[in-house]
């Protein structure tokens, strides 16, 4: 049996004993997390969000929760108000706990957090309430269930739509998606099919079961993201704090059960494999192709994989030629594994005909908002014919501009700093796309800690996180008929973030003065 390492280390123990001791250490870390007041604050916040989510903002009209809520006398407008307050208070608590764990404070000088506690343990505590909740902050999981139900009935979601089979599955789906085909990859659809069968073809539990693949993706992110940061010379604690413990990841990936969670989990796995060096980028490219069969934006990661193993130090042809060859080979391998999955699932490439579906609804996408404004102006001046296509034109222009910016970032960053390219590239695509959702932002935000001198972007990234959650808060309160409370919550979130920034700055100044007098 192989042994190694220094005496007393895990590496010096037999494999079985090493695994047992590692499991005990993980258990102790998890228990340590439960003893932290800061972690308890985040847990209470997550629990408040779950309880408050049992309102019309998140529950479809045919949800089995309504009979239980009515039996408890919680089906009226008063409960809508109370539920809204609970969710908004939970968001504030979760953000406060997250900010109190910001690197440079608790990780280096434990106060509300105990020594020996690990970020993944905090993630396990905070994510626990969401595991038993209905899908929150989005109805997408109900669409996934309806698409899986189509496959059960031998209908491809590339050819049909949820409304084609009237009944409980279709009734759960939001009206705007009930009669649209799906743009998701073939593996995502087959996973949805599997989850529907696993849930006994029960409409509600099928939607909840979509959290299983999402949690698998979150586990991959939680386990591997900080390791990638350490291997590439970046701060693993910052990566764990901003990526793994980000409230958006908890709310959207775990609570919302979005496909993006598994996609990004597989992308992170591919990046981790690529950091092993040598020809590991080949296996990483195959993994990224599988990730793209969940959602297609994963393909961008294939461009960066070879440069993680073989950085290009100059633009001279002797280095440029093999670098371009490896990049094209990585992309070809990922397309090959994607095509293999498409063939094995029997679903093919029908998603191509539905790529415009996400942009069919109005979101906070900049290009969509610009087009909406232009349409209003054209209608005001009577140019109704031109106004009809204003949004589509602005979305096309925004997408083209985004692709140009990504190309510029690729030239500047990809050869030497592939993770920087991926972080900024994904963020640019997210902002330039016809549809923008908070869970899309996580594509690039997860990798932002791997940008060189990432500390420069902490303030803006934190404000962006708070802003996205504030928008979700207003959207929630609007759905529950309590917009005023949502606006008040936004003000509280803004003031709260400013207070945290000021307290952090004061603490740093005190530490500097203290070190100067020593």
Buried (B, 14 or more C-beta within 10 A) or exposed (E): EEEEEEEEEEEEBEEEEBEEEEEEEBEBBBEBBBEBEBBBBBBBBBBBBBBBBBBBBBBBEBBBBBEEBEEEEBBEEEBBBBBBBBBBBBBBBBBBBBBBBBBBBBBEEBEBBBEEBBBBBBBBBBBBBBEEBBBBBBBBBBBBBBBBBBBBEEBBBBEBBBBBBEEBBBBBBBEEBBEBBBBBBBBBBBBBBBBBBEBEBBBBBBBBBBBBBBBBBBBBBBBBBBBBBBBBEBBBBBBBBBBBBBBBBBBBBBBBBBBBBBBBBBBBBBBBBBBBEEEBBBBBBBBBBBBBBBBBBBBBBBBBBBBBBBBBEEEEEEBEEEBEEBBEBBBEBBBEBBBBBBEEBEBEEBBEEBEEBBBEBEBBBBBBBBBBEBBEEBBEEEEEEBBEEBBBBBBBBBBEBBEEBBEEBBEEBBBBBBBBBBBBBBBBBBBBBBBBBBBBBBBBBBBBBBBEEBEEBBEEBBBBBBBBBBBBBBBBBBBBBBBEBBBBBBEBBBEBBEEBBEEBEEEEEEEEEEEEEE
